[in-house]
């Protein structure tokens, strides 16, 4: 299980993938599943780690929420751009 490999020191996806004998995408999926089950797995540009500090966990959650909102805004802008383009029939 991914949580068995994580400590309070960040580890990159590449390192975790090597330890698990899998690819980076699978590591992301494992991290997501563990988070949804309640694991306090944090992330930054340095990698993934487990935290027991409520303030640190909230800070990471706020950062993830902000990124998600930005991505949602970008997706909306792309949809609007697509709607402005003329329809091409091949």
Buried (B, 14 or more C-beta within 10 A) or exposed (E): EBBEBBEEEBBBBEBBBBEBEEEEEBBBEBBEEBBEEEBBBBBEEEBBBBBEEEEBBEEBEEEEEEEEEEEEEEEEEEEEEEEEEEEEEE
